[in-house]
Amino acid sequence: MQIKIESAAKVFYDAGMNDNRFIIGLTTFHLENLRLSLLKLNEISDRIFLIIHNDNPNVTLSHERVRKYGYDADCIILNESVNQGQYQSRINILKKVDELKRPEPWFIFVDDDDLLIDLTPPDDANISALQQDMIFVRTRAIDLLKILEDSKNYLVDDVNITIESPHIGIVGTIFKTMDLIAFNRTLDASVHAMKQIDDSIPYRQPEDVVMWFCFLFWIGRTMGRNPMERVAYRNRANYVANMLDFCPDKYGKPKIPTDKPQEWYDQTMQRYIDAYAAEFPSFGGVDASH
């Protein structure tokens, strides 16, 4: 399949780098978890346009419920009639952004039970994606509640709270909106191949890292659009991941095997990357370990 890559630079005007507005793509399955993410997002609602994708076909998410959970501003809700999975959920959000032609120059994905604690845009319009640090709350619910009240109230002790510097994944990473939309068109083209891999493994798809490596593949092969465009890193924590695991069997599958998990992870990741790379037949595969 031939995929046309459109230039994001031509629509990302010079003023864009000074624009601090964001689109937030929030995915949810267990709606109760929104009580965490929405409260924090409400603090910055004047700077964001929120799209919520509900992937639970058994429950309809309403604007009334969103307000009940603490988010007072307008938002768009996408309720699915069939369970799509996280990969397709994010594709659907970006399709909606593409359809609406929103003006916000920056985009961040957020999971329903996590906290976005910083929303500082990149200071360079040539940055296509900005990686930052991610905080992991691993053992105590009280730590999550403290951060919910005060974003700076945490201590990394490498036991209860750990940090990943930088975070390797699509969640929490800041993207230039137009670049992510262009990338999403290639993701959408690879859905069938990805779904075949999903169906063949008994564990949950590591979609966060899969989508990140796919993005790196995409930007590496489309640099001709803007040779100055780059992926950057900022040494700042902007996202808190809830690792208390309220739903170990989300989507009907456990997270990862207990026997040789790293070996399984590396092999599975490479299968996904190769499936995506197959949509670029003239470039071949990409090694997910680099």
C-alpha positions in Angstrom: 0.0 0.0 0.0 1.3 3.4 -1.0 0.8 6.1 1.7 1.1 9.8 1.0 2.9 11.7 3.7 1.7 15.3 3.9 3.9 18.2 5.2 3.0 19.3 8.6 5.4 22.3 8.4 3.2 24.1 5.8 0.3 24.2 8.3 2.3 24.7 11.5 2.6 28.5 11.3 5.4 30.4 12.9 3.1 31.6 15.7 2.5 28.0 16.6 5.7 27.6 18.7 4.3 30.4 21.0 0.9 28.7 21.3 0.5 26.9 24.6 -2.8 25.1 23.7 -3.0 21.3 23.6 -5.4 18.6 22.5 -5.7 15.8 25.1 -6.6 12.4 23.8 -8.0 10.5 26.8 -8.7 6.7 26.5 -10.9 4.9 29.0 -12.3 1.4 29.6 -13.2 1.4 33.3 -15.0 4.7 33.5 -14.5 5.0 37.3 -10.8 5.6 36.7 -11.8 8.9 35.1 -12.2 10.3 38.6 -8.4 10.5 38.7 -7.5 11.9 35.3 -10.4 14.3 34.9 -9.8 16.1 38.2 -6.3 16.9 37.2 -7.2 17.9 33.6 -9.8 20.2 35.0 -7.1 22.4 36.5 -5.8 23.2 33.0 -9.1 23.0 31.1 -8.7 26.6 29.8 -5.7 25.5 27.7 -6.9 22.1 26.4 -9.4 20.6 24.0 -10.4 17.2 25.4 -11.4 14.2 23.4 -12.4 11.1 25.5 -12.6 7.7 23.8 -14.7 5.2 25.7 -13.8 1.7 24.6 -16.3 -0.1 26.9 -19.3 -1.0 24.8 -21.3 -2.0 27.9 -21.4 1.5 29.4 -22.1 4.9 27.7 -20.1 7.8 28.9 -22.2 11.0 29.1 -21.2 14.7 29.5 -23.2 14.6 32.8 -20.9 11.8 34.1 -17.8 13.7 32.9 -18.9 16.7 34.9 -19.7 14.5 37.9 -16.1 13.2 37.8 -14.8 16.7 38.0 -14.3 18.1 34.5 -16.3 21.2 33.9 -15.3 22.3 30.4 -16.6 21.2 27.1 -15.3 18.0 25.5 -16.0 15.5 22.8 -16.9 11.9 23.8 -16.5 8.9 21.5 -18.5 5.9 22.7 -17.7 2.6 20.9 -20.4 -0.1 20.3 -17.6 -2.7 20.0 -14.4 -3.1 22.0 -11.6 -1.6 19.9 -8.5 -2.0 22.0 -6.0 0.7 22.9 -4.3 0.8 19.6 -7.5 1.4 17.6 -8.8 3.8 20.3 -5.9 6.2 19.8 -6.2 5.9 16.0 -9.9 6.9 16.4 -9.1 9.9 18.5 -6.6 11.2 15.9 -9.1 10.6 13.1 -11.5 12.8 15.0 -8.9 15.5 15.4 -8.1 15.3 11.7 -11.8 15.6 10.9 -12.3 18.6 13.2 -9.2 20.5 11.9 -8.5 21.7 15.4 -6.0 24.6 15.7 -4.2 23.5 18.9 -0.6 22.9 17.8 0.3 20.3 20.5 -1.1 16.9 21.5 -0.8 14.5 24.4 -2.3 11.0 25.0 -3.5 10.3 28.6 -4.8 7.1 30.1 -7.9 7.2 32.3 -6.2 6.3 35.6 -3.1 8.5 35.2 -2.3 12.1 36.1 -1.0 14.8 33.7 1.0 17.1 36.0 2.8 19.5 33.7 1.7 21.1 30.4 4.6 23.1 29.2 4.9 23.2 25.4 8.2 22.8 23.5 10.1 26.1 22.8 11.1 25.1 19.3 8.6 24.7 16.4 11.0 22.1 14.8 10.3 19.7 17.6 8.0 17.0 16.4 7.9 15.0 19.6 9.2 15.9 23.1 10.0 13.1 25.5 9.9 13.8 29.2 10.2 11.9 32.5 7.4 9.7 33.8 6.6 9.1 37.5 5.4 5.6 38.5 3.2 5.1 41.6 3.7 1.4 42.3 2.5 0.4 45.8 0.5 3.0 47.8 -2.7 4.7 46.8 -1.9 7.5 49.2 0.9 8.6 47.0 -1.4 8.9 44.1 -3.9 11.0 46.2 -1.1 13.3 47.4 -0.1 14.0 43.8 -3.7 14.5 42.8 -3.8 17.3 45.4 -0.3 18.7 44.8 1.6 17.8 41.6 4.9 18.3 43.3 4.2 16.3 46.4 6.1 13.1 45.7 9.5 11.5 46.6 11.2 9.1 44.2 12.4 6.3 46.5 12.8 3.6 43.8 10.4 1.3 45.7 7.0 3.0 46.1 7.7 5.7 43.5 10.1 5.3 40.6 10.9 7.4 37.6 11.7 6.7 33.9 14.0 9.2 32.3 13.0 9.6 29.5 9.7 7.8 29.2 9.8 5.6 26.1 6.2 5.5 24.8 3.5 7.5 23.2 1.5 8.3 26.4 2.6 11.5 28.1 4.9 12.5 25.2 4.2 15.9 23.6 3.6 15.7 19.8 3.2 18.4 17.2 -0.5 17.8 16.3 -0.1 17.9 12.5 2.8 15.5 12.6 0.8 13.0 14.7 -2.2 13.3 12.3 0.0 12.5 9.3 1.6 9.6 11.2 -1.8 8.3 12.2 -2.8 7.8 8.6 0.0 5.3 8.3 -1.1 3.6 11.6 -4.6 3.3 10.3 -3.3 1.5 7.2 -1.5 -1.0 9.4 -4.4 -1.9 11.6 -5.2 -5.2 10.0 -1.7 -6.5 10.4 -1.5 -5.3 14.0 -4.8 -7.0 14.7 -3.5 -10.3 13.4 -0.6 -10.1 15.9 -3.0 -9.2 18.7 -5.1 -12.3 18.0 -2.1 -14.5 18.0 -0.7 -13.6 21.5 -2.3 -14.4 24.8 -1.1 -11.2 26.5 -2.0 -7.5 26.2 -0.5 -5.6 23.3 2.3 -3.3 24.5 0.7 -0.5 22.5 2.3 2.4 24.2 5.8 1.4 23.2 4.7 -0.1 19.8 3.2 3.2 18.8 6.3 5.1 19.9 8.7 2.9 17.8 6.3 3.2 14.9 6.4 7.0 15.2 10.2 6.9 15.2 10.2 4.8 12.1 7.8 7.2 10.5 9.7 10.4 11.3 13.0 8.8 10.3 11.6 8.0 6.8 9.8 11.3 6.3 12.5 13.8 7.3 12.4 15.3 3.8 9.3 17.1 4.7 11.3 19.3 7.1 15.0 18.3 7.6 15.1 20.5 10.8 12.4 18.4 12.5 13.5 16.3 15.4 12.6 14.4 18.5 13.8 16.0 21.7 14.1 15.3 25.5 13.3 17.6 28.4 14.5 16.6 31.9 11.1 17.2 33.6 8.4 14.9 34.9 5.1 15.7 33.3 3.1 12.5 33.8 2.2 10.2 36.7 1.5 6.6 35.7 -0.7 4.6 38.1 0.8 1.1 38.5 -1.5 -0.1 41.2 -3.1 -2.2 38.5 -6.8 -1.9 39.1 -7.5 -4.0 36.1 -4.9 -6.7 35.6 -7.0 -8.5 32.9 -8.0 -5.4 30.9 -9.4 -6.4 27.5 -9.5 -10.0 28.7 -5.7 -10.5 28.7 -3.0 -10.3 31.4 -0.2 -7.8 30.9 2.9 -9.9 30.3 4.1 -13.5 30.9 5.9 -14.4 34.1 8.3 -16.7 32.3 11.0 -14.9 30.4 9.1 -11.7 30.1 11.9 -9.6 28.5 12.4 -12.2 25.8 8.7 -12.3 25.0 8.5 -8.5 25.0 11.4 -8.1 22.6 10.2 -10.7 20.2 6.6 -9.3 20.3 7.7 -5.8 19.8 9.7 -6.7 16.7 6.7 -8.4 15.2 4.6 -5.2 15.6 7.3 -3.0 14.2 7.9 -5.2 11.2 4.1 -5.3 10.5 4.1 -1.5 10.5 7.3 -1.2 8.5 5.7 -3.5 5.8 3.5 -0.5 4.9 6.7 1.2 3.7 7.9 -1.6 1.2 10.8 0.5 -0.2 12.4 0.9 3.3 12.1 -2.6 4.8 12.1 -3.4 8.5 13.4 -1.6 11.6 15.1 -3.0 14.6 13.0 -2.2 17.7 16.0 -2.7 20.0 17.7 0.5 18.7 
